[in-house]
């Protein structure tokens, strides 16, 4: 089955639709042993990289699918498998503009807050208090200053 079609069917069915007995892993018999080096993490040929450790902690790195589809799938899998904590590398951007702070300032939560996830830690040792202060600074910035910044931008 095509991976994108499977993802669409799973997301349309909603949480809890995937039963543990329907989760299968197919192998062609030529697969490397489970403890072989994981070169799969360098591949760009699949939808997402997800690791769920036996201790209940998981990590996700999405591929070409948009964030909503990837997190929806990952959330369903983590619920099914009973994950305790999940980390996501948030590199959300649009046309080269980072959206993490902007989305949080506009909506009061991260874009993945829709699924109940929240800020845990950020790269470069940013503490939660500093992140909240940055969000508040963006929220408090006068809109007039932003409009003045865009006046010099030529429409394309």
C-alpha positions in Angstrom: 0.0 0.0 0.0 1.3 3.5 -0.8 2.5 5.2 2.4 0.7 8.5 1.6 -2.6 6.6 1.1 -2.1 4.7 4.3 -1.4 7.9 6.2 -4.5 9.5 4.7 -6.7 6.6 5.7 -5.3 6.5 9.3 -5.8 10.2 9.8 -9.3 10.1 8.4 -10.2 7.2 10.8 -9.1 9.3 13.8 -7.3 8.3 17.1 -7.8 4.8 18.3 -8.6 3.4 14.8 -5.3 1.5 14.5 -5.5 -1.7 16.4 -2.2 -3.2 17.6 -3.0 -6.5 15.8 -3.2 -4.6 12.5 0.3 -3.2 12.8 2.6 -5.3 10.7 6.1 -5.0 9.5 6.9 -6.5 6.1 10.4 -7.7 5.2 11.7 -8.9 1.9 14.2 -11.3 3.6 17.2 -9.1 2.6 16.8 -6.7 5.5 19.8 -6.0 7.7 19.6 -7.3 11.3 17.8 -5.2 13.8 21.1 -4.0 15.4 22.7 -3.0 12.0 23.9 0.6 11.5 20.8 2.8 10.9 21.7 4.4 7.6 17.9 4.8 7.1 18.2 8.1 9.0 20.1 9.6 6.1 17.5 8.6 3.6 15.1 11.2 2.1 12.9 8.5 0.5 10.3 8.1 3.2 7.7 10.2 5.1 9.1 10.4 8.6 11.7 9.1 11.0 10.3 8.1 14.3 11.9 6.3 17.2 9.9 5.1 20.2 12.2 3.7 22.9 11.2 0.8 25.2 11.2 3.3 28.1 8.3 5.2 26.5 10.2 8.2 25.1 9.9 9.0 21.4 11.6 11.2 18.8 10.2 12.4 15.5 11.8 13.9 12.4 9.3 14.5 9.6 9.9 14.2 5.9 8.1 15.7 2.9 4.6 15.6 4.5 3.3 18.8 6.0 3.5 19.1 9.8 -0.2 18.5 10.5 -0.2 15.2 8.7 3.1 14.0 10.3 2.1 15.0 13.8 -1.4 13.5 13.4 0.1 10.2 12.3 2.8 10.3 15.0 0.3 11.1 17.7 -1.9 8.2 16.7 1.1 5.8 16.8 2.3 7.1 20.2 -1.1 6.7 21.7 -1.4 3.2 20.4 2.1 2.3 21.7 1.7 4.2 25.0 4.5 6.7 24.7 5.1 8.8 27.8 7.0 11.7 26.3 7.8 12.7 22.7 10.3 15.2 21.4 9.9 16.9 18.1 12.5 19.0 16.3 10.4 22.0 15.3 11.9 23.5 12.1 8.6 24.9 10.8 9.1 27.7 8.3 7.3 29.2 5.4 9.2 30.8 2.5 12.3 31.0 4.7 10.6 32.6 7.7 10.7 30.7 11.0 7.2 30.4 12.4 7.7 29.0 15.9 7.4 32.3 17.8 5.0 33.9 15.4 2.5 31.1 15.6 2.7 31.0 19.4 2.3 34.7 19.7 -0.7 34.7 17.4 -2.6 31.7 18.8 -1.2 31.3 22.3 0.2 27.9 21.7 2.7 26.1 19.5 1.4 24.8 16.1 1.6 21.3 17.6 -0.3 22.4 20.7 -3.4 21.3 18.8 -2.5 17.7 19.8 -1.7 18.6 23.4 2.0 18.9 22.9 3.8 21.9 24.5 7.2 23.6 24.6 9.6 21.3 26.5 13.1 22.5 25.5 14.5 24.3 22.6 17.8 24.1 20.8 20.7 26.2 21.9 19.7 25.8 25.6 16.8 28.2 25.4 14.9 27.9 28.7 11.1 27.9 28.7 11.0 31.3 30.5 13.2 32.9 27.7 10.9 31.3 25.1 7.8 32.8 26.8 9.5 36.2 27.1 10.3 36.1 23.3 6.7 35.2 22.5 5.5 38.1 24.7 7.9 40.5 23.0 6.5 39.5 19.6 3.0 39.8 20.8 3.6 43.2 22.3 5.4 44.6 19.3 3.5 47.5 17.7 1.8 46.5 14.5 2.7 49.9 13.0 6.4 49.0 13.2 5.8 45.7 11.3 3.9 47.5 8.6 6.7 50.1 8.2 9.2 47.2 7.8 7.1 45.8 4.9 6.7 49.1 3.1 10.1 48.8 1.5 9.5 45.3 0.2 8.7 45.1 -3.5 5.7 42.9 -4.4 6.6 40.0 -6.6 
